[in-house]
Amino acid sequence: MNTVTRAHLAERIYTQVGLSRNESADLLEHVLERVCSALQDGESVKISGFGTFSVRQKGRRVGRNPKTGVEVPILPRRVLVFRPSQVLKAQINGQVVPEGPEGPEGDDE
């Protein structure tokens, strides 16, 4: 199983778009910084045909250590949530989803 890295993505931009290697890496970094900044500000990031990244607030709750049974407070926190589009789900399952006026636009809403 391979992992897609920033270097792999930058190389694909370089080969497919035609920018220099440095410009490709800079473009990728700019896009990733914008996504991170939007999520930090509480905005959702929707990439059509791929999915939606959003941040959810989880409240304080009491957890339990499974080994000892001791109750432990879990503090409130923000968590990152990814919701894949119908198009991505279909591609992963080897199905073909028509895109167009009568097909899905790549979101679940």
C-alpha distances in whole Angstrom, upper triangle without the diagonal:
4,7,10,13,17,17,14,17,20,19,19,22,24,23,23,26,28,29,29,26,28,29,25,24,27,27,23,25,28,26,23,27,29,26,26,30,30,28,31,34,33,32,29,27,27,25,26,24,21,22,24,24,27,28,30,33,32,36,37,37,37,34,35,33,32,33,36,37,38,38,37,37,34,35,35,32,30,26,24,23,21,23,21,23,24,23,19,19,21,18,15,17,18,22,24,26,29,29,33,36,36,32,30,30,26,27,28,32
4,7,9,13,13,11,13,16,15,15,18,20,19,20,23,25,25,25,22,24,25,21,20,23,23,20,21,24,23,21,24,26,24,24,28,28,27,29,32,31,30,28,25,25,23,24,22,20,21,23,23,26,27,29,32,32,36,37,37,38,35,36,34,33,35,38,39,40,39,37,38,34,35,34,31,29,26,23,23,21,22,20,23,24,22,19,20,21,18,16,19,19,22,24,26,29,29,32,35,35,32,29,29,25,27,28,31
4,6,10,11,9,11,14,14,14,17,19,19,20,22,23,23,23,20,22,23,19,18,21,20,17,18,21,19,17,20,22,20,20,24,25,23,25,28,28,27,25,22,23,20,23,21,18,19,21,20,23,24,26,29,29,33,34,35,35,33,34,33,32,34,37,37,38,37,35,35,32,32,31,28,26,23,20,20,18,20,19,21,23,22,18,19,21,18,16,19,20,23,25,26,28,28,31,35,35,31,29,28,24,25,27,30
4,7,8,6,7,10,11,11,13,15,16,16,18,20,20,20,17,19,19,16,14,17,17,13,15,18,16,14,18,19,17,18,22,22,21,23,26,26,25,23,20,20,18,20,19,16,17,19,18,21,23,26,29,30,33,35,35,37,35,36,35,35,36,39,39,40,39,37,36,33,33,32,28,26,23,20,20,17,19,18,20,22,20,17,19,20,18,16,20,20,23,24,24,27,26,29,32,33,29,27,25,22,23,25,28
4,5,5,6,9,10,11,13,14,15,17,18,19,18,18,15,16,17,14,12,15,15,11,12,15,14,12,15,18,16,16,20,21,20,22,25,25,25,23,20,21,19,21,21,18,19,20,19,22,23,26,28,30,33,35,35,37,35,36,35,35,37,39,40,40,39,36,36,32,32,31,28,25,22,20,20,18,21,20,22,24,23,19,22,24,21,20,23,24,26,27,27,30,28,31,34,35,32,29,27,24,25,27,30
4,5,5,6,8,10,11,12,14,15,16,17,16,15,12,13,13,10,8,11,11,8,8,12,11,10,12,15,14,15,18,19,19,20,23,24,23,22,19,20,18,21,21,18,19,20,18,21,23,26,28,30,33,35,36,38,36,38,37,37,39,41,42,42,41,38,37,33,32,31,28,25,23,20,21,19,22,21,23,25,24,21,23,25,23,22,25,26,28,28,28,30,29,31,34,35,32,29,27,24,25,28,30
4,5,5,6,9,10,10,12,14,15,16,14,13,10,11,13,10,8,11,12,9,11,14,14,13,15,18,18,18,21,23,23,24,27,28,27,25,22,23,21,23,23,21,22,23,22,25,26,30,32,34,37,39,40,41,39,41,40,40,41,44,45,44,44,41,40,37,36,35,31,29,26,23,24,23,25,24,25,28,26,23,26,27,24,23,27,27,30,30,30,32,30,33,36,37,34,32,30,27,28,31,33
4,6,5,6,9,10,11,12,14,15,15,14,11,13,14,11,10,13,13,11,13,16,15,14,17,19,19,19,22,24,24,25,28,28,27,25,22,22,20,22,21,19,21,22,22,25,27,30,33,34,37,39,40,42,40,41,40,40,42,44,45,45,44,41,41,37,37,36,32,29,27,24,24,22,24,22,23,26,23,20,23,24,21,20,24,24,26,26,27,29,28,30,34,35,31,29,28,25,27,29,32
4,5,5,6,9,10,11,12,13,13,13,11,12,12,9,8,11,10,8,10,13,12,11,15,16,15,17,20,21,21,23,25,26,24,22,19,19,16,18,18,16,18,19,19,22,24,28,31,32,36,38,39,41,39,41,40,40,42,45,45,45,44,41,40,37,36,34,31,28,25,22,22,20,21,20,21,23,21,18,21,23,20,20,23,23,25,25,25,26,25,27,31,32,29,27,25,22,24,26,29
4,5,5,6,9,10,10,11,10,10,7,9,9,5,5,8,8,6,9,12,11,12,14,16,16,18,20,21,22,24,26,27,25,24,21,21,18,21,21,19,21,22,21,24,26,30,33,34,38,40,41,43,42,44,43,43,45,47,48,47,46,43,42,39,38,36,32,30,27,24,25,23,24,23,24,26,24,22,25,26,23,23,27,27,28,28,28,29,27,30,33,34,31,29,27,25,26,29,31
4,5,5,6,9,10,10,10,10,7,10,11,7,8,12,11,10,13,15,15,15,18,20,20,21,24,25,26,27,30,31,29,27,24,24,21,23,22,20,23,25,24,27,29,33,36,38,41,43,44,46,44,46,45,45,46,49,50,50,49,46,45,41,41,39,36,33,30,27,27,25,27,25,26,28,25,23,26,27,23,23,27,26,28,28,28,29,28,30,34,35,32,31,28,26,28,31,34
4,5,5,6,8,9,10,11,10,12,12,9,10,13,12,10,14,16,15,15,19,20,19,21,24,24,25,27,29,30,28,26,22,22,18,20,19,18,21,23,23,26,29,32,35,37,41,43,44,46,44,46,45,45,47,49,50,50,49,46,45,42,41,39,36,32,30,26,26,24,25,22,23,25,22,20,23,24,20,21,24,23,25,24,25,26,24,27,30,32,29,27,25,23,25,28,31
4,6,5,5,7,7,9,8,10,9,6,8,11,9,8,12,13,12,14,17,17,18,20,22,23,24,26,27,28,26,24,21,20,17,19,19,18,20,22,22,25,28,31,34,37,40,43,44,46,45,47,46,46,48,51,51,51,50,47,45,42,41,39,35,32,30,26,26,24,25,23,23,25,22,21,24,25,22,23,26,25,27,25,26,26,24,26,29,31,28,27,24,23,25,28,30
4,6,6,5,5,6,6,9,8,5,8,11,10,10,13,15,15,16,19,20,21,23,25,26,27,29,30,31,29,28,24,24,21,22,22,21,24,26,26,29,31,35,38,40,43,46,47,49,48,49,49,49,51,53,54,53,52,49,48,45,44,42,38,35,33,29,30,27,29,27,27,29,26,24,28,28,25,26,29,28,30,29,29,29,27,29,33,34,32,30,28,26,29,32,34
4,6,6,8,9,9,12,12,9,12,15,14,13,17,18,18,19,22,23,23,25,27,28,29,31,33,34,32,30,26,25,22,23,22,22,25,27,27,31,33,37,40,42,45,48,49,51,49,51,50,50,52,55,55,55,54,51,50,47,46,44,40,37,35,31,31,28,29,27,27,28,25,24,27,27,24,25,28,26,28,27,28,28,26,28,32,34,31,30,28,26,29,32,34
4,6,8,11,11,14,13,10,13,15,13,13,17,18,17,19,22,22,22,25,27,27,28,30,32,32,30,28,24,23,20,20,19,19,23,25,26,29,32,35,39,41,44,47,48,50,49,51,50,50,52,55,55,55,54,51,50,46,45,43,40,36,34,30,30,27,27,25,24,26,22,21,25,25,21,23,26,24,26,24,25,25,23,25,28,30,27,27,25,23,26,29,32
4,6,9,10,13,10,8,12,13,11,12,16,16,15,18,20,20,21,23,25,25,27,29,30,31,29,27,23,22,19,20,20,20,23,25,25,29,31,35,38,40,44,47,48,50,49,51,51,51,53,56,56,56,54,51,50,46,45,43,39,36,34,30,30,27,28,26,25,27,24,23,26,27,23,25,28,27,28,26,26,26,24,25,28,30,28,27,25,24,26,30,31
4,7,9,11,9,8,12,13,12,14,17,17,17,20,22,22,23,26,27,28,29,31,33,34,31,30,26,26,23,23,24,23,26,28,28,32,34,38,41,43,47,49,51,53,52,54,53,54,55,58,58,58,57,54,52,49,47,45,42,38,36,33,33,30,31,29,29,30,27,26,30,30,27,28,32,30,31,29,30,29,27,28,32,34,32,31,28,27,30,33,35
4,6,8,6,6,9,10,9,11,14,14,15,17,19,20,21,23,25,26,28,29,30,32,30,29,25,25,22,24,24,24,26,27,27,30,33,36,39,42,45,47,49,52,50,52,52,52,54,57,57,57,55,52,51,47,45,44,40,37,35,32,32,30,31,29,29,31,28,27,31,31,28,30,33,32,33,31,31,31,29,30,33,35,33,32,29,28,30,34,35
4,5,5,6,9,10,10,12,14,15,16,18,20,21,23,24,25,27,29,30,31,33,31,31,27,27,25,27,27,26,29,30,29,32,34,38,40,43,46,48,50,52,51,53,52,53,54,57,57,57,55,52,51,47,46,44,40,37,36,33,33,31,33,31,31,34,31,29,33,34,31,31,35,34,35,34,34,34,32,34,37,39,36,35,32,31,33,36,38
4,6,5,6,9,10,11,12,14,16,17,18,20,21,23,24,26,27,28,30,32,30,30,26,27,24,26,27,25,27,28,28,31,32,36,38,41,44,46,48,49,48,50,49,49,51,53,54,53,52,49,48,45,43,42,38,35,34,30,31,29,31,30,30,33,30,28,32,33,29,30,33,33,34,34,34,34,32,34,37,39,37,35,32,31,32,36,37
4,5,5,6,9,10,11,12,14,15,16,18,20,21,22,24,26,27,28,30,29,29,26,27,24,27,28,26,28,28,27,30,31,35,37,39,43,45,46,48,47,49,48,49,51,53,53,53,51,48,47,43,42,40,37,34,33,30,31,29,32,30,31,34,32,30,33,34,31,32,35,35,37,36,36,36,34,36,39,41,38,36,33,31,33,36,38
4,5,5,6,9,10,10,12,14,15,16,18,20,21,22,24,25,27,29,27,27,23,24,22,24,25,24,26,26,26,28,30,34,36,39,42,44,46,48,47,49,49,50,51,54,54,53,52,48,47,43,42,40,36,33,32,29,30,28,30,29,29,32,30,28,32,33,30,31,34,34,35,34,34,34,31,33,36,38,35,34,31,29,31,34,35
4,5,5,6,9,10,11,12,14,15,17,18,20,21,23,24,26,28,26,25,21,22,19,22,22,21,23,24,23,26,28,32,34,37,40,42,44,46,45,47,47,47,49,51,51,51,50,46,45,41,40,38,35,32,30,27,27,25,27,26,26,29,27,25,28,29,26,27,31,30,32,31,30,31,29,30,33,35,33,31,28,26,28,31,33
4,5,5,6,9,10,11,12,14,15,16,18,20,21,22,24,26,25,24,21,22,20,23,23,21,23,23,22,25,26,30,32,35,38,40,42,44,42,44,44,45,46,48,49,48,47,44,42,39,37,36,32,29,28,25,26,24,27,26,27,30,27,25,28,30,27,27,31,31,33,32,32,33,30,32,35,37,34,32,29,27,28,31,33
4,5,5,6,9,10,10,12,14,15,16,18,20,21,22,24,23,23,20,21,20,23,24,22,23,23,22,24,26,29,32,34,37,39,41,44,43,45,45,46,47,49,49,49,47,44,42,39,37,35,31,29,27,25,26,25,27,26,27,30,28,27,30,32,29,29,33,33,34,34,33,34,31,33,35,37,35,32,29,28,29,32,33
4,5,5,6,9,10,11,12,14,15,17,19,20,21,23,21,21,17,18,17,19,21,19,21,21,20,22,24,28,30,33,36,39,41,43,42,45,44,45,47,49,49,49,47,44,42,38,37,35,31,28,27,23,24,23,25,24,24,27,25,24,27,29,26,27,31,31,32,31,30,30,28,29,31,34,31,29,26,24,25,29,30
4,5,5,6,9,10,11,12,14,16,17,18,20,21,20,19,16,17,15,18,19,17,18,18,17,20,22,25,28,31,34,36,38,40,39,41,41,42,44,46,46,45,44,41,39,36,34,32,28,25,24,20,21,20,22,21,22,25,23,21,24,26,24,24,28,28,29,29,28,29,26,28,31,33,30,27,25,22,24,26,28
4,5,5,6,9,10,10,12,14,15,16,18,20,19,19,16,18,17,20,21,19,20,19,18,20,21,24,27,29,32,34,36,39,38,40,40,41,43,44,45,44,42,39,37,34,32,30,26,24,22,20,21,20,23,22,24,27,26,23,27,29,27,26,30,31,32,32,31,32,29,31,34,35,33,30,27,25,25,28,29
4,6,5,6,9,10,10,12,14,15,16,19,17,17,15,17,16,19,21,19,19,19,17,19,20,24,26,29,32,34,37,39,39,41,41,42,45,46,46,45,43,40,38,34,32,30,27,24,23,20,21,20,23,23,24,27,26,24,27,29,27,28,31,32,33,32,31,31,29,30,32,34,32,29,26,24,24,27,28
4,5,5,6,9,10,11,12,14,15,17,15,14,11,13,12,15,17,15,16,15,14,16,18,22,24,27,30,33,35,38,37,40,40,41,43,45,45,44,42,39,37,33,31,29,25,22,21,18,19,17,19,19,20,23,22,20,23,26,24,24,28,29,29,28,27,28,25,26,29,31,28,25,22,20,21,23,24
4,5,5,6,9,10,11,12,14,16,14,14,11,13,13,16,18,15,15,14,12,14,16,20,22,25,28,30,32,35,34,36,36,37,39,41,41,40,38,35,34,30,28,26,22,19,18,15,16,15,18,18,20,23,22,20,23,25,24,23,27,28,29,29,28,29,26,28,30,32,29,26,23,21,21,23,25
4,5,5,6,9,10,10,12,14,14,14,12,15,15,19,21,18,18,16,14,15,16,20,22,24,27,29,32,34,34,37,37,38,40,42,41,40,38,35,33,29,27,25,22,19,18,15,18,17,20,21,22,26,25,23,26,29,27,27,31,32,33,32,31,32,29,31,33,35,32,29,26,23,23,25,26
4,5,5,6,9,10,11,13,11,12,10,12,13,16,19,17,16,14,13,14,15,19,21,24,27,29,32,35,35,37,38,39,42,43,43,42,39,36,34,30,28,25,22,19,18,15,17,17,19,20,21,24,24,22,25,28,26,27,30,31,32,31,29,30,27,28,30,32,29,26,23,21,21,23,24
4,6,5,6,9,10,11,9,9,7,10,10,14,16,14,13,11,9,10,12,16,18,21,24,27,29,32,32,34,35,36,39,40,40,39,37,33,31,28,26,23,19,16,15,12,13,13,15,16,17,21,21,19,22,24,23,23,27,28,29,28,27,28,25,27,28,30,27,24,21,19,18,20,21
4,5,5,6,9,10,10,10,9,13,14,17,20,17,15,13,10,11,11,14,16,19,22,25,27,30,29,32,32,34,36,38,37,36,34,31,28,25,23,20,17,14,13,11,13,13,16,18,20,24,24,21,24,27,26,25,29,30,31,31,30,31,29,30,32,33,30,27,24,22,21,22,23
4,5,5,6,9,9,11,10,14,15,19,22,19,18,15,12,12,12,15,17,20,23,25,28,31,31,34,34,36,39,40,39,38,35,32,29,26,23,21,17,14,15,13,15,16,19,20,22,26,26,24,26,29,29,28,32,33,34,34,32,33,30,31,33,34,32,28,25,23,22,24,24
4,5,5,6,5,7,7,11,13,16,19,17,15,12,10,9,10,13,15,19,22,24,27,30,31,34,35,36,39,40,39,38,35,32,29,26,24,21,17,14,14,12,14,14,16,18,19,23,23,22,24,27,27,27,30,32,32,31,29,30,27,28,30,31,29,25,22,20,19,21,20
4,5,5,5,6,7,11,13,17,19,17,14,11,8,7,6,10,12,15,18,21,24,27,27,30,31,32,35,36,35,34,32,29,26,22,20,17,14,10,10,8,10,11,14,16,18,22,23,21,23,26,26,25,28,30,31,31,29,30,28,29,30,31,29,25,23,20,18,19,20
4,5,7,10,11,15,17,20,23,20,18,15,11,10,8,11,12,15,18,20,23,26,26,29,30,32,35,36,35,33,31,27,25,21,19,16,13,10,11,10,13,15,17,20,22,26,26,25,26,30,29,29,32,34,34,34,33,34,32,33,34,35,33,29,26,24,22,23,23
4,6,9,11,15,17,20,23,21,19,15,13,10,9,12,13,16,18,21,24,27,28,32,33,35,38,38,37,36,33,29,26,23,20,17,14,11,13,12,14,16,18,21,23,26,27,26,28,31,31,30,33,35,35,35,33,34,31,32,33,34,32,29,26,24,22,23,22
4,7,10,13,16,19,22,20,17,13,10,7,6,8,10,13,16,19,22,25,26,29,31,33,36,36,35,34,31,28,25,21,19,15,13,10,11,10,12,14,16,19,20,24,25,24,25,28,29,28,31,33,33,33,31,32,30,31,31,32,30,26,24,22,19,20,19
4,7,10,13,16,19,17,14,11,9,7,8,10,12,16,19,22,25,28,29,32,34,35,38,39,38,37,34,31,28,25,22,19,16,13,13,11,12,13,14,17,18,21,22,22,23,26,27,27,29,31,31,31,28,29,26,27,28,29,27,23,20,19,17,18,17
4,6,10,12,15,13,10,7,6,4,7,10,13,16,19,23,25,28,28,32,33,34,37,39,37,37,34,31,29,25,23,20,17,13,12,10,10,10,11,13,14,17,19,18,19,22,23,23,26,28,27,27,24,25,23,24,25,26,23,20,17,15,13,14,14
4,7,10,12,11,8,6,5,6,10,13,16,19,22,26,28,31,31,34,35,36,39,40,39,38,36,33,31,27,26,23,19,16,14,11,11,9,10,12,12,16,17,16,18,21,21,21,24,25,25,25,22,23,21,22,23,24,22,18,16,13,12,14,14
4,6,9,8,6,4,6,9,12,15,18,21,25,28,30,33,32,35,36,37,40,42,41,40,38,35,33,30,28,25,22,18,17,13,12,10,9,10,9,13,13,13,15,18,18,19,21,23,22,21,19,20,17,18,20,21,18,15,12,10,9,11,12
4,6,5,5,6,8,11,15,18,22,24,28,31,32,35,35,37,38,38,41,43,42,42,40,38,36,32,31,28,25,21,19,15,14,11,10,9,9,12,11,11,14,16,15,16,19,20,20,19,17,17,15,16,18,20,17,14,11,8,9,12,13
4,5,6,8,11,14,18,20,24,26,30,33,35,37,37,39,40,40,43,46,44,45,42,40,38,35,34,31,28,24,22,18,16,13,12,10,8,10,9,10,13,14,14,16,18,19,18,16,14,14,11,13,15,16,13,10,7,5,7,10,12
4,6,9,13,16,20,22,26,28,31,34,35,38,37,39,40,40,43,45,44,45,43,41,39,35,35,32,29,25,23,19,17,13,11,8,6,7,5,6,10,10,10,12,15,15,14,13,10,11,9,12,14,15,12,9,7,4,7,10,12
4,7,10,13,17,19,23,25,29,32,33,35,34,36,37,37,39,42,41,41,39,37,36,32,32,29,26,22,20,16,14,10,9,6,5,8,7,5,9,11,10,11,14,15,15,14,13,14,13,15,18,18,15,12,10,7,8,11,13
4,7,10,14,16,19,21,25,28,29,32,31,33,34,34,37,39,38,39,36,34,33,29,28,26,23,19,16,13,10,7,6,4,4,8,9,7,9,12,12,13,15,17,17,17,15,17,15,17,19,19,16,12,11,7,7,9,11
4,6,10,12,16,18,22,25,27,29,29,32,33,33,36,38,37,37,34,32,30,26,26,23,20,16,14,10,8,6,5,6,7,11,12,11,13,16,16,16,19,21,20,20,18,20,18,20,21,21,18,15,13,10,8,9,11
4,7,10,14,16,20,23,24,27,26,29,30,31,34,36,34,34,32,29,27,24,22,20,16,13,11,7,6,5,6,9,11,14,15,14,15,18,19,18,21,23,23,23,22,23,21,23,25,25,22,19,16,14,12,13,14
4,7,10,13,16,20,21,24,24,27,29,30,33,34,33,32,30,27,25,21,20,17,14,10,8,6,5,7,8,11,13,17,18,17,18,21,22,21,24,26,26,27,24,26,24,26,27,27,24,21,19,16,14,14,14
4,7,10,13,16,18,21,22,25,26,28,31,32,30,30,27,24,21,18,16,13,10,6,6,5,6,9,11,14,17,20,22,20,21,24,25,24,26,29,29,30,28,30,28,30,30,31,28,24,22,20,17,17,17
4,6,10,13,15,18,19,22,24,25,29,30,28,27,24,22,19,15,14,11,8,6,5,6,7,10,12,16,18,21,23,22,22,26,27,25,27,30,30,31,29,31,30,31,32,32,29,25,24,22,18,17,17
4,6,10,12,16,17,20,23,24,28,28,26,25,22,19,16,13,11,7,6,4,6,9,10,14,16,20,22,25,27,26,25,29,30,29,31,34,34,35,33,35,33,35,35,35,33,29,28,25,22,21,21
4,7,9,12,13,17,19,21,24,25,22,21,18,16,13,10,9,6,5,6,7,10,12,15,17,21,23,26,29,27,26,30,31,29,31,34,35,36,34,36,35,37,38,37,35,31,30,27,24,22,23
4,6,10,12,16,18,21,24,24,21,20,16,14,11,8,7,4,7,9,11,14,15,19,21,24,27,29,32,30,30,33,35,33,34,38,38,39,38,40,39,40,41,40,38,34,33,31,27,26,25
4,7,10,13,16,19,22,21,19,17,13,11,7,6,5,4,8,11,13,17,18,22,24,27,30,33,35,33,32,36,37,35,37,40,41,42,41,43,42,44,44,44,41,37,37,34,31,29,29
4,6,10,13,16,19,18,15,14,10,9,6,5,7,8,11,13,15,18,19,23,24,28,31,33,36,34,32,36,37,35,36,40,40,42,41,43,43,45,45,44,42,38,37,35,32,30,30
4,7,10,13,15,14,12,10,6,6,5,6,9,11,13,16,17,21,22,25,27,30,33,35,38,36,34,38,39,36,38,41,42,44,43,46,45,47,48,47,44,41,40,37,34,32,33
4,7,9,12,12,9,8,6,5,6,6,10,12,14,17,17,20,21,24,26,29,32,34,37,34,33,36,37,34,35,39,40,43,42,45,44,47,48,47,44,40,40,37,34,32,33
4,6,9,8,6,6,4,6,8,9,13,16,17,20,20,23,24,27,28,31,34,36,39,36,34,38,39,36,37,40,42,44,44,47,47,49,50,49,46,42,42,39,37,34,36
4,6,6,5,5,6,7,10,11,15,18,19,22,21,24,25,27,29,32,35,37,39,37,35,38,39,36,37,40,42,45,44,48,48,50,52,50,47,44,44,40,38,36,37
4,6,5,8,9,11,14,14,18,20,21,24,22,25,25,28,29,31,35,36,39,36,34,37,38,35,35,39,40,43,43,47,47,50,51,50,46,43,43,40,38,36,37
4,6,8,11,12,16,17,20,23,24,26,25,28,28,31,32,35,38,40,42,39,37,40,41,37,38,41,43,46,46,50,50,53,54,53,50,46,47,43,41,39,41
4,5,9,11,14,16,20,23,24,27,26,29,30,33,35,37,41,42,44,41,40,43,44,40,41,44,46,49,49,52,53,55,57,55,52,49,49,45,43,41,43
4,6,9,13,15,18,21,23,26,25,28,29,32,33,36,39,41,43,40,38,42,43,40,40,44,45,48,48,51,51,54,55,54,50,47,47,44,42,39,41
4,6,10,13,16,19,21,24,24,28,29,32,34,36,40,42,44,41,40,43,44,41,42,45,47,49,49,52,52,55,56,54,51,48,48,45,42,40,41
4,7,10,13,16,18,21,22,25,26,30,31,34,38,40,42,40,38,42,43,40,41,44,46,48,47,50,50,52,53,52,49,46,45,42,40,37,38
4,6,10,13,15,18,19,23,24,27,30,33,36,38,41,38,37,40,41,38,40,43,44,47,46,49,48,51,52,51,48,44,44,41,38,36,37
4,6,10,12,16,17,21,22,26,28,31,35,37,39,37,36,40,41,38,39,43,44,46,45,48,47,49,50,49,46,43,42,39,36,34,35
4,7,9,12,13,17,19,22,24,28,31,33,36,33,33,36,37,35,36,40,41,43,41,44,43,45,46,46,43,39,38,35,33,31,32
4,6,10,12,16,18,22,24,28,31,34,36,34,33,37,38,35,37,41,41,43,42,44,43,45,46,45,43,39,38,35,32,31,31
4,7,10,14,16,19,22,25,28,31,33,31,31,35,36,34,36,39,39,41,39,41,40,42,43,42,40,36,35,32,29,28,28
4,6,10,13,16,19,23,26,29,31,28,28,32,33,31,33,36,37,38,37,39,37,39,40,40,37,33,32,29,27,26,26
4,7,10,13,16,19,22,25,27,25,25,29,30,28,30,33,34,35,33,35,34,36,37,37,34,30,28,26,23,22,23
4,6,10,13,16,19,22,24,22,22,26,26,25,27,30,31,32,30,33,31,33,34,34,31,28,26,23,21,20,21
4,7,10,13,16,20,21,19,19,23,23,22,24,27,28,29,27,29,28,30,31,32,28,25,23,20,18,18,19
4,7,10,13,16,18,16,16,20,20,19,21,24,24,25,24,26,25,27,28,28,25,21,20,17,15,14,16
4,6,10,13,14,12,12,16,17,15,18,20,21,22,20,23,22,24,26,25,22,18,17,14,12,12,14
4,7,9,12,10,10,13,15,14,16,19,18,19,17,20,19,21,23,22,19,15,14,11,9,8,11
4,7,8,6,7,10,11,10,13,15,15,16,14,17,16,19,20,20,16,13,12,9,8,8,11
4,5,5,6,9,10,11,13,14,13,13,11,13,12,15,17,16,13,9,9,5,5,6,9
4,6,5,6,9,10,11,12,10,11,8,11,11,14,15,14,10,7,8,6,6,6,10
4,5,5,6,9,10,11,9,8,6,9,8,12,14,13,10,7,8,5,8,9,13
4,5,5,6,9,10,10,10,9,12,12,15,18,17,14,11,11,8,9,11,14
4,6,5,6,9,9,10,10,13,14,17,19,18,14,12,13,10,10,11,14
4,5,5,6,5,6,6,10,12,15,18,16,12,11,13,10,12,12,16
4,5,5,6,7,8,11,12,16,19,18,14,13,14,11,14,15,18
4,6,8,10,11,15,16,20,22,21,17,16,17,14,15,16,19
4,6,9,11,14,16,20,23,21,17,16,18,15,16,16,20
4,7,10,13,15,19,22,20,17,16,18,16,18,18,22
4,6,10,13,16,19,17,13,13,16,14,16,17,20
4,6,9,13,16,14,11,11,13,12,15,16,19
4,6,10,12,11,7,8,10,9,12,13,16
4,7,9,8,5,7,9,10,13,15,17
4,7,7,5,6,7,8,11,14,15
4,6,5,7,7,10,13,15,16
4,6,8,8,12,14,16,16
4,7,9,12,14,15,15
4,7,9,11,12,13
4,5,7,9,10
4,6,9,10
4,7,9
4,6
4
